[in-house]
């Protein structure tokens, strides 16, 4: 039986790869819709990029919606220095011809969860959690209708990548993250502890180029650009491929390992705003609210990615 999913995303280079991976598994994943959120880039760009990726995959039938254009309480802070296009790489993906759907993404999410059988929808959160938090604030009863929420975000022992304490997706909208983690939804979190093990490498890009299809070539070019920008900021370590881990976790759960823990979000301190405070050893006595992943078979992940992308145009 296919898992029915809604993807909430802020594409973004690695988000684009995650969407392609989901669309490359139609016998396992039924993508009901894609909701864009402001995060890596402003909303006008993230929703456009979602449509570009769908068309690249030959899936203009997948509905794309625009969600929230800013965090709940804070100004938007983007990562355009990493995910923004330059004149040189603008043509890596063509401009979209498919239209975005007119309905607001938050309303689409609420409507979908209300209309489908409870527990049958999985949410895949690849960006800040603003849209999902807004849906929960607007219609709290949808929390019990969500089968699972798989989140790329946070960190445990790896600490932060946008501040010394905080991971980007959570830091952009920590108040939204706090609402979501306190909602009682079954949550699987894939933090930097996992994604920093899934690094680009020349041999992996070569394997993607060798697929000979447009999606393989586009992903190889996107990741080469991604890695170049990352190295300019962070040195010689390869680029972590964060967001596709969410989709890989759905397709191949055995690639990942972790444990049930309590995770709280820091929303007050200017030094640690957006930190995911993980009670890894159970010292607080707080009830577990997250299945936190901390290990991954990186080679198996890239084998899965390459094999699935080969199925696309």
N, C-alpha and C positions, 0 to 999 in steps of 0.2 A: 504494500500500500504506500502510495506517495505521501510524503510529508508536505503539508500545505504551509507555505511561508509568506510572510510580508517582510520586505527588506527596507529598513530605515537607514539612510546613508547620506554621506556628504562627499561625493566623488570630486576630486581626489583620485590619485593614481592607484593605491592599493585597494580602494573601494571599487574601482573599475574592474580590477582583476577578480575581486570577490563576486561581483555581479556576473561576470562572464563564467566563473566556476559554477555558480548556481544555475545559470541558463544552459550550461553544458551537461546537466544531469536531469533531463526532463522525466526520466523514468523513476527518479527518486524524489525530486523536489518539484512541487507545483507552485510557481511564483505567482501569487495572486495580485501583487502590485509592488511598486517601488515608491517610497516616500522620501523626498529629498529634505534635508535640513541644513541650515547654515552651520559651518564648522571649519573644515579645511579651507573652504572658499565661501564667499557670500552665496545666498540661496539662489540668486539668478544664474549663477554658474553651476552650482551643484545639480539643480534640476535639469539644466541643459545637458550637462555631462552624463547624467543618468540616461537621457534619451539617446545620446550619441552611442553609449555602450550597448543599449538594446538594439539599435540599428546595426552596429558592427556585428552583433551576434545573429543577425537576421530575425530578431524577435520584436518587431515593431508592434506586435499584438499585446505586449506586456504593458499595462497602464502605469504611467508615471505621474505622480502628484507632487506638488510643492507644499511643504509644511511650514515650519516656523522660521522666520528670517533673523531671529536673534534669541539669545538665552533668556531665561525667565526674568532674572534680576540684574544681570551684568551686561556691559557692552560686549559686542561680539569681538573676539580675538581670533583671527584666521591664521592659516599656515601657508599663505600664498607664496612665500619664499621657497617652499618645497613643492607645492602642488599647482602653483600658477603656471600658465603656459607662457613661453617666450615666443617671439616672432619665429625663431628657428624650429620649435617643436609644435607649433600650432596645428600643423596638418597631420599629426599622428592619428587623430580621429577626425573624421569628416563632420561637418555641421549637420545637425539632425533635421529631418523633414517631418517626422512624426510630431504631433502636438502633445503637449502635456494636458492632462485631464483638468477640467475647470474646478472640480471639487477640492476643497482644502484637504491636505493630507491627513490632518488630525481627524477630520470628520470621516474621511474614508476609513481610517483605522477603526474608529468607534463603530461605524456602520458594519464593517466586515465582522468584527468580533461579536456584535449583537446578532447578526443574521446567521452565522455559522454555528454548528454544534459546539457547545462549550468544551474546551480542552483540545480542539482539533487544529488550532492555529499556533504556529511557532513564529515568534518575532525575532528577526535578526538585526541587531543594532550595531551598525558599523561606525557611527559618529556620536556626537553629543546626544544625550537622552531627552532633549527638549520636547520633541513631538510626543514621545511616549508619556512623559510626565504631564504634558498638557491634556492628553486624552484621559489620564487617570484623574486629574483634577476636575475635568469637565464631567466625566462619567465614571465615578469610582467603581461601580459594579462590574466594569469590564475586567478588573484584575482577576477575578475568579474564572473568567472565560479563556484566559491565555494558557495554552498548554505548556509553553516554555518560552523564556526570553534568553537568547544567547547574545552576550555583550562582548564586544572587543573594547576593553577599557581597564584602567586601573593598573596597579602594580603591588607586589608584596615585597620581596627582597630586592627587586630591581629598582625600587624607588621611582623617580620621575624622569620624563624626557622633555618636558616643556618648562618645568621648574625643578629644583632639586628634590621636591617631594611629590610632584603630581604628574600623571599621564595626561596627554593632550585632551582626549575626548571627555574625560571627567572634569578636567580643569576648565574647559570652555563653559560648561554649565553644571557646576557642582550642586546647585540647589535642585535641578532636575534629577540628577543622579541620586540625591538623598531621598527624593520622593519615590523614585522607582525602587530603590533597595528596601524601602520601608513598606512596600505595597503588599508583600506576601506572595508575589508572583514567583513561581519556580524559576530561578535564575542560574544560568551557567555563565561564568565570567572567564574570559580569556585575556589575561593581563600581559604586561611587558615581559614577565618572567617566562612566558611561552614564546611570544612573538620575537623576542630577541634571540631565540634559538633558530629561527627560520630565516636565514640570511640569503640574500642573493649571492650568486657566485658565477664567474664566467662560464663554467661548464653547464650550469642550469640555464643561463640565457641562451647558450648555444643550442641546447636541446629544444628550447621553445622556437628558436629561429628555424630549426631543422624540420619543424612540423609542416612547413610549406603552405599553410593556410593564412588567411588575412588576420585571424584572431591571434594565432601564434606569433606572427611577425609583429603585430601591434603590441602585444603584451611584452615581448622581448624589448621593443623600442621604448615602451613606457618604463619598464623596470631599469633599463640602462640609463634613461634620463633621471629616474628616481635615485638610483645609486650614485650618479654623478653629483646631484644636488646634495645628497646626504653626506658624501665624502667631503664636499666643500665646507660643510659645517662641523662634521664630527670626526673627520680623520679617516683612517684606512679601513675601519671595520665595515663589512658589507651592510647593505640596507635590509632592515627587518621588514618582512612582508606581513603586516599586521592583520588587516581585515579579512583576507581569504581564509584565515584560521577559523573564523566563525562558520563558514560554509563547509570547510573540511571536517570540522567537528560533527556536523550533521551527517555528512556522507560516510565518514570513517571514524566513529567514536574511539575505536581502539588505538588510534594514533596518539591520543591524549590521555593524561592521567592527572588526578588532583584529589581534593578532599572537600568535605562540607565544612564551611567556616562562617564566622560572622564578619561582615564587612560594613564599616561605617564610613561616611563621607565627611571630611572636614569642610565646613562652610563658613567659618568665622576667622580663623587666623590668617593674616596677610602673608605669613611665611609659608604656611602649609596648605593654603586654600586648594581644594580639589584632591587632597591626598586620600587614597583609599586605605583606611586603617584596618588592617587584616589581623584578626585574632587567630593566627595560625596555630598556636599552642593551646588555645582554649582557656586562657588565663582570666578572661573577664567574666565568664559564666553567661555571656549573652548567647541567645539562641542562634544557631546557624541560619543564615538567610541566603547563602550563595554556595554553589558548587564551584570552587575556584580551581582552575587548571594550573598546573605548574610544570608539567613535562610534555614533550612532543617528540615524535619520531620525524625529524626534519627531512630525512631522505625519503621516507614514506609520503610525507606531505608533498614534496616536489614531484615524486612519481605520480601521485594522484592528480596534481595540477596539470602536469604535462599530458597525461593520458586523457583527461577530460577535455582539455582545450583542443586536442586533436579532433574531437568530434564536431567542433564548430566550423562555420564557413571560413 
